[in-house]
Amino acid sequence: MRPVQDAAPPFWSAALRANCVCGDFTVRPILAVMLCSNKSVMDRDHERTAARPDRRAFLGRMVGVAAAASGLVGRAAAAEDQTLDALIGAAQHGEFGQTFDEASRNVRMPTASDPTVCAATAQTTERAIDRYAAIVARGGWPRVPAVKVLRLGDRHPSVTVLRARLAVSGDIDPNAVGNDIYDSYVDAGVRRFQARHGLTVDGIVHESTLAALNVPAATRLAQLKLNASRLRALGTNLGQRYVVCNLPAARIEAIEDGAAVSRHAAVVGKPDRPSPEINSRIIQINFNPYWTVPASIVQKDLIPKMQDQPDYLTSNHIRIFDSHHRELQPAQINWYSEDATNYTFKQDPGSFNSLGSIRINFPSPYGVYMHDTPLKNLFGDDFRFHSSGCVRVQNVRRLVAWLLQGMRGWSLEDIDRVIKSGEQKNVELKKPVPLHWVYITGWATADGVVQFREDIYGKDGLPGDQAATSTL
């Protein structure tokens, strides 16, 4: 068994690495997981190396057959979990000689179509409160000892505690506890836990996952109670079509007929510049917009930038206008006086524009909006709290196409054509779409899966023992 510090060997994909079984089909990286460590097995593995390509092809065929039989084909949002399900299904039917992994799929991943906020969310969250109250009454869950990293194939005393911790919260089958091997049971359980907490689903226990694991059960119960109240306040008359941005989750959902038809990662306000909670209606789309720099950003960001980098405005295509709409040059402004706050700063349209190619408008007293961004790399982070209050939307074109459904001439292809042309164009929605920016840090969906997010803006007011779910 390799030491805990070693990296797990690459093997096709994380999903296959998590669930391939050891039997007639022998794979070296899984030997450690399956405790097949005796010399005869190792020799047999070596002798069969030459036959591995054909067996890989066989495994690929079996995955396809099992996926098709279970109706999973074509659901890209759950592709990773489908692969896990297909492989475990094959193991359960004895296709690979053993059935060791049956228990790891007795728990469910979050359902892709279940929305965070719908008419029933308050009720499903209240049911989860009863479950978590029972967990707290039984003493909660154990604290996982600190370790730098744990992953598939590791052996470490902390894994025994990790198994017990995952079993209490329902992320791993209770039958899978009791040893210190980080096998496919544990990998699948950690992935489910990460999915429920908005973390990168990689099956690895690193700093952010460990922090979330060690939030006490009593704190999670308090979160559910607090958020059930918030959900009740939203009411049940949300409409047939609406958009929700859950700020702590940094996630946007387009919801239609009670299902989330599309989900988008978001970048929301920094902790010291939080995005506000809003109930409004989306009324307009701007294509290839100018960006008028808000006064708060002028004061906090732009002026210090100009003091440090005198060519910042020019290199970023930002122009200066006085109260009579006359354009000024940066050299005409005293950047070390209050005078600089008296001007309007406007960025030209283009790939460099801070709004990207699209802005989504809605009435609000806060002057905020949703928009595209040239900084697409931020959407891949667990910690997506980088804006000054507005919300940046991943794959905003898809959301806009949904918003403009039923309006002639606004298919996704039409949207792409307008963006490519560089033409400024404003489109009024014929039927405004309700929009809710909400602050929900704990909830349960209709499938019974309970989810939590970090109290990034400190609105929950719970004890300081609540650890961050992401610390990047």
C-alpha atoms as one frame of an Amber mdcrd trajectory, in Angstrom:
protein
   0.000   0.000   0.000   1.570   3.309  -1.017   2.073   6.073   1.575  -0.520
   8.811   1.829   1.724  11.460   0.262   2.040   9.631  -3.066  -0.079  10.758
  -5.967  -2.667   8.322  -7.248  -1.527   6.765 -10.558  -3.296   8.024 -13.683
  -5.750   5.477 -15.033  -8.026   6.444 -17.965 -10.304   8.768 -15.961 -11.283
   9.550 -12.387 -14.552   7.687 -12.821 -12.870   4.514 -14.041 -10.132   4.851
 -11.447 -12.821   5.009  -8.767 -14.780   1.963  -9.788 -12.840  -0.619 -11.825
 -12.946  -3.949 -10.031 -10.329  -6.557  -9.370 -11.053 -10.096 -10.410 -10.608
 -11.854 -13.734 -10.105  -8.320 -15.141  -7.002  -7.233 -13.201  -5.756  -3.626
 -13.174  -2.595  -2.673 -11.309  -3.710   0.721  -9.919  -6.742  -0.874  -8.265
  -4.793  -3.683  -6.568  -4.020  -1.436  -3.633  -7.676  -0.488  -3.310  -8.818
  -4.088  -3.379  -6.172  -5.366  -0.978  -4.950  -7.755  -3.698  -1.401  -7.330
  -2.483  -0.127 -10.902  -2.396   2.624 -11.929  -4.754   0.582 -14.362  -6.838
  -1.911 -11.685  -7.773   0.875  -9.278  -8.644   2.492 -11.893 -10.861  -0.827
 -12.615 -12.576  -1.278  -8.892 -13.194   2.162  -8.680 -14.797   1.513 -11.684
 -17.041  -1.775 -10.199 -18.295  -0.369  -6.802 -19.246  -0.184  -7.726 -22.905
  -3.915  -8.489 -22.999  -4.955  -5.180 -21.429  -5.961  -3.276 -24.632  -8.612
  -5.880 -25.514  -9.960  -5.843 -21.979 -10.108  -2.077 -22.014 -12.219  -2.279
 -25.135 -14.425  -4.854 -23.412 -14.851  -2.570 -20.398 -15.774   0.325 -22.703
 -18.453  -1.823 -24.361 -19.812  -2.898 -20.988 -20.061   0.741 -19.841 -22.044
   1.627 -22.961 -24.418  -1.317 -22.586 -25.065  -0.678 -18.904 -25.589   3.045
 -19.467 -28.046   2.480 -22.303 -29.957  -0.146 -20.342 -30.442   2.190 -17.403
 -31.612   5.141 -19.511 -28.600   7.309 -18.719 -27.363   7.969 -22.250 -27.666
  11.546 -23.411 -27.803  13.225 -20.000 -24.543  15.147 -20.164 -25.090  16.986
 -16.883 -24.701  13.698 -15.016 -22.086  12.113 -17.283 -19.525  11.462 -14.565
 -22.047   9.818 -12.270 -23.462   7.778 -15.164 -20.039   6.234 -15.733 -19.841
   5.313 -12.075 -23.334   3.837 -12.176 -22.614   1.841 -15.322 -19.451   0.286
 -13.924 -21.060  -0.545 -10.603 -24.049  -2.018 -12.395 -21.710  -4.342 -14.246
 -20.029  -5.340 -10.980 -23.373  -6.059  -9.329 -24.236  -8.480 -12.100 -20.927
 -10.289 -11.687 -19.549  -9.237 -15.071 -16.090  -8.716 -13.615 -16.087 -11.509
 -11.101 -16.783  -9.614  -7.846 -19.528  -7.554  -6.268 -17.463  -5.624  -3.728
 -18.750  -2.212  -4.785 -22.517  -2.609  -4.464 -22.849  -0.457  -1.356 -21.096
   2.569  -2.861 -24.081   3.311  -5.106 -26.803   2.991  -2.497 -26.585   6.776
  -2.063 -27.662   9.308  -4.647 -25.905  12.244  -6.252 -27.858  15.522  -6.494
 -30.374  15.393  -9.354 -29.392  17.763 -12.147 -32.903  19.076 -12.805 -33.917
  19.824  -9.194 -33.866  23.617  -8.680 -32.413  25.285  -5.602 -35.506  27.437
  -5.176 -38.998  26.322  -6.155 -42.437  26.241  -4.556 -41.596  23.054  -2.637
 -38.071  23.880  -1.414 -39.169  25.221   1.972 -41.125  22.027   2.641 -38.319
  19.684   1.554 -35.860  21.672   3.672 -38.123  21.353   6.706 -38.136  17.575
   6.239 -34.335  17.641   6.191 -34.385  19.508   9.513 -35.960  16.442  11.141
 -33.197  14.212   9.736 -30.414  16.509  10.926 -32.039  16.944  14.335 -31.896
  13.161  14.705 -28.206  13.177  13.725 -27.459  15.839  16.335 -29.441  13.924
  18.965 -27.241  10.872  18.304 -24.095  12.909  18.876 -23.438  14.281  15.411
 -20.530  13.060  13.302 -16.828  12.615  14.122 -14.207  15.197  13.240 -11.820
  13.968  10.545  -8.197  14.427  11.690  -6.163  16.880   9.653  -4.141  15.402
   6.825  -2.525  17.114   3.838  -4.408  15.093   1.225  -6.284  11.791   0.954
  -7.186  10.114  -2.307  -8.017   6.817  -3.958  -5.505   4.104  -3.067  -4.201
   5.737   0.132  -4.048   3.948   3.466  -4.209   6.161   6.547  -5.840   6.072
  10.005  -7.882   9.166   9.085  -9.722   7.156   6.436 -11.441   5.086   9.137
 -12.831   8.280  10.653 -13.665   9.641   7.200 -15.764   6.573   6.457 -17.693
   7.010   9.709 -18.189  10.716   8.973 -19.573  10.059   5.482 -21.852   7.302
   6.750 -23.530   9.570   9.308 -24.446  12.167   6.663 -25.607   9.509   4.203
 -22.780   9.963   1.706 -21.581   6.369   2.006 -23.387   3.163   2.844 -23.096
   2.199   6.543 -21.808  -1.217   5.444 -18.727   0.464   3.954 -17.184   1.596
   7.261 -14.484   0.053   9.397 -11.157   0.124   7.581  -8.411   2.579   6.698
  -8.256   2.012   2.921  -9.329   4.873   0.641 -11.110   2.632  -1.842 -13.893
   3.202  -4.347 -16.529   3.277  -1.595 -14.782   6.274  -0.066 -14.017   7.925
  -3.405 -17.678   7.777  -4.447 -18.792   9.050  -1.026 -16.380  11.979  -1.105
 -17.539  12.899  -4.608 -21.142  12.956  -3.461 -20.195  15.057  -0.424 -18.317
  17.518  -2.635 -21.274  17.793  -5.026 -23.572  18.582  -2.082 -21.252  21.342
  -0.865 -20.508  23.061  -4.155 -16.894  21.899  -4.251 -14.895  20.560  -7.174
 -15.961  16.924  -7.543 -12.613  15.147  -7.746 -12.874  12.532  -4.964  -9.844
  14.000  -3.165  -9.903  15.202   0.437  -7.902  18.402   0.415  -8.141  21.545
   2.532 -11.541  22.836   1.397 -13.213  19.409   1.510 -11.738  18.676   4.953
 -13.009  22.033   6.249 -16.537  21.275   5.032 -16.433  17.753   6.488 -15.607
  19.194   9.897 -18.455  21.703  10.153 -20.396  20.361  13.174 -23.765  18.706
  12.656 -25.350  21.217  15.064 -24.188  24.074  12.815 -25.643  22.383   9.744
 -28.940  21.898  11.584 -28.994  25.592  12.499 -28.313  26.491   8.857 -31.271
  24.435   7.672 -33.598  26.051  10.209 -32.468  29.550   9.252 -32.756  28.901
   5.530 -36.161  27.246   5.813 -37.351  30.588   7.154 -35.749  32.435   4.224
 -37.344  30.042   1.752 -40.780  30.469   3.307 -40.387  34.234   2.968 -39.826
  33.863  -0.778 -43.290  32.356  -1.088 -44.560  29.747  -3.499 -45.870  31.971
  -6.306 -42.608  32.139  -8.236 -44.145  31.692 -11.679 -43.697  29.242 -14.522
 -40.416  30.736 -15.791 -37.931  32.553 -13.592 -34.215  32.988 -12.911 -32.544
  32.449  -9.533 -29.037  33.465  -8.539 -28.094  31.887  -5.218 -25.318  34.192
  -4.022 -23.527  31.862  -1.542 -23.507  29.126  -4.188 -22.389  31.560  -6.924
 -24.814  29.707  -9.191 -27.596  30.780 -11.558 -30.525  28.601 -12.592 -33.104
  29.137 -15.312 -36.236  27.400 -14.026 -39.229  26.396 -16.093 -42.202  24.272
 -15.018 -40.477  23.381 -11.749 -37.218  22.134 -13.305 -33.811  23.764 -13.715
 -33.448  23.784 -17.508 -29.971  25.331 -17.396 -27.388  26.069 -14.729 -24.587
  28.607 -14.914 -21.600  29.220 -12.672 -21.549  32.837 -11.519 -19.012  35.271
 -10.138 -20.689  37.403  -7.467 -19.691  40.188  -5.096 -16.632  40.076  -2.888
 -17.235  39.709   0.853 -16.463  43.419   1.286 -18.604  44.367  -1.756 -21.507
  41.914  -1.496 -24.117  41.410  -4.174 -27.552  42.422  -2.832 -30.632  40.251
  -2.467 -33.070  41.251  -5.210 -36.561  40.444  -6.430 -37.031  41.993  -9.850
 -37.803  41.233 -13.510 -35.403  40.936 -16.437 -36.561  43.446 -19.040 -33.712
  44.067 -21.490 -30.631  42.532 -23.116 -27.729  44.692 -24.351 -25.446  43.195
 -27.001 -21.890  44.531 -27.373 -22.462  47.128 -24.624 -20.409  50.052 -23.463
 -19.457  49.887 -19.801 -19.937  53.006 -17.733 -17.674  52.546 -14.735 -19.672
  52.878 -11.467 -18.597  55.683  -9.137 -17.648  53.199  -6.410 -15.236  51.417
  -8.750 -13.829  54.729  -9.970 -12.984  55.652  -6.397 -11.827  52.270  -5.078
 -10.139  50.799  -8.135  -9.703  53.076 -11.125  -8.080  56.094  -9.465  -5.481
  53.969  -7.586  -4.766  52.162 -10.874  -4.119  55.469 -12.668  -1.815  56.616
  -9.893   0.215  53.443 -10.342  -0.202  52.901 -14.108  -0.767  56.175 -16.006
  -1.558  54.324 -19.249  -4.219  52.066 -17.653  -7.242  53.823 -19.183  -5.747
  53.981 -22.667  -4.643  50.335 -22.686  -8.100  49.242 -21.510 -10.040  51.411
 -23.988 -11.656  53.531 -21.266 -12.517  57.105 -22.205 -13.179  60.116 -19.979
 -16.095  62.555 -20.377 -16.956  65.705 -18.462 -20.469  66.833 -17.500 -20.916
  68.361 -20.992 -20.058  65.024 -22.682 -16.717  66.369 -23.915 -13.938  63.800
 -24.065 -10.805  64.461 -22.032  -7.345  62.922 -22.067  -5.970  61.164 -18.961
  -3.141  63.698 -18.724  -5.725  66.460 -18.160  -6.885  64.894 -14.868  -5.233
  65.304 -11.463  -5.373  61.706 -10.230  -4.282  62.704  -6.737  -7.308  64.922
  -6.063 -11.054  64.473  -5.648 -11.432  66.038  -9.086 -11.151  62.628 -10.735
 -14.472  61.503  -9.236 -16.373  64.202 -11.149 -16.012  62.564 -14.560 -17.719
  59.741 -16.430 -15.560  56.807 -17.467 -16.809  54.676 -20.344 -15.207  51.534
 -21.793 -15.673  50.803 -25.492 -17.332  47.560 -26.660 -15.045  44.669 -27.535
 -13.500  41.465 -26.243 -11.635  43.510 -23.629 -14.836  45.066 -22.225 -15.499
  44.239 -18.572 -19.110  43.334 -19.445 -18.015  41.003 -22.227 -20.489  40.886
 -25.082 -23.803  40.831 -23.165 -25.475  42.714 -20.330 -28.789  41.644 -18.746
 -30.824  44.521 -17.292 -33.483  44.640 -14.597 -34.811  47.396 -12.315 -33.155
  47.621  -8.892 -32.209  50.355  -6.448 -28.628  49.062  -6.367 -27.603  49.744
  -9.983 -26.465  46.150 -10.507 -26.935  43.817 -13.453 -25.799  40.465 -14.846
 -23.277  40.238 -17.652 -20.681  38.342 -19.627 -16.978  38.705 -18.793 -13.633
  38.391 -20.585 -12.248  36.606 -17.488 -13.763  33.182 -18.182 -11.136  31.376
 -16.082 -12.800  32.506 -12.835 -15.815  30.263 -13.471 -13.669  27.186 -12.811
 -12.870  28.192  -9.226 -14.648  26.914  -6.123 -14.364  30.425  -4.677 -16.170
  32.760  -7.092 -16.564  35.976  -5.109 -14.596  38.544  -7.105 -17.016  41.197
  -8.394 -18.040  44.580  -7.020 -21.695  43.570  -6.724 -22.813  42.713 -10.242
 -23.048  39.069 -11.311 -20.980  37.561 -14.119 -22.625  34.636 -15.910 -20.907
  31.600 -17.399 -22.198  30.729 -20.886 -24.424  33.798 -20.793 -25.429  33.252
 -24.448 -27.350  30.138 -23.467 -29.194  31.974 -20.683 -30.060  34.847 -23.022
 -31.341  32.446 -25.689 -33.680  30.995 -23.063 -34.796  34.475 -21.960 -35.594
  35.406 -25.565 -37.467  32.207 -26.389 -40.575  32.925 -28.452 -39.138  36.148
 -29.886 -38.562  35.836 -33.612 -34.994  36.326 -34.777 -33.302  35.506 -31.474
 -32.107  31.935 -31.720 -28.657  31.062 -30.383 -27.329  31.390 -33.936 -28.846
  34.886 -34.219 -27.272  35.868 -30.905 -23.855  34.661 -32.057 -24.198  36.586
 -35.312 -24.968  39.866 -33.513 -22.074  39.389 -31.100 -19.676  38.642 -33.935
 -20.800  41.746 -35.851 -19.812  44.017 -32.957 -23.035  45.956 -33.478 -24.591
  47.535 -30.412 -28.122  46.242 -30.066 -30.699  46.501 -27.277 -33.552  43.982
 -27.086 -36.621  44.471 -24.895 -38.196  41.261 -23.574 -41.817  40.978 -24.682
 -42.595  39.222 -21.422 -40.270  40.169 -18.535 -38.862  37.186 -16.642 -38.913
  37.228 -12.800 -35.450  37.344 -11.239 -34.428  36.494  -7.677 -30.995  37.004
  -6.154 -31.248  34.989  -2.951 -29.061  34.086   0.004 -29.543  30.385   0.719
 -26.737  28.508   2.484 -28.598  25.262   3.230 -31.509  23.544   1.495 -32.933
  20.184   0.471 -34.362  19.294  -2.924 -37.176  16.935  -3.849 -34.756  14.031
  -4.329 -33.898  14.208  -0.612 -30.365  15.509  -1.161 -29.315  18.203   1.323
 -26.892  20.875   0.139 -24.825  23.488   1.974 -22.723  26.494   0.991 -20.378
  28.778   2.879 -21.902  31.777   4.643 -19.682  34.023   2.545 -21.284  37.314
   3.616 -21.700  36.345   7.271 -25.488  36.687   7.205 -26.240  33.429   9.029
 -24.797  34.705  12.296 -23.892  31.194  13.407 -21.007  30.330  15.777 -17.497
  30.811  14.455 -17.074  27.037  14.415 -18.657  27.018  10.939 -15.764  26.330
   8.635 -15.554  27.629   5.108 -16.481  25.184   2.394 -13.950  26.808   0.110
 -10.789  28.536   1.230  -9.047  29.246  -2.050
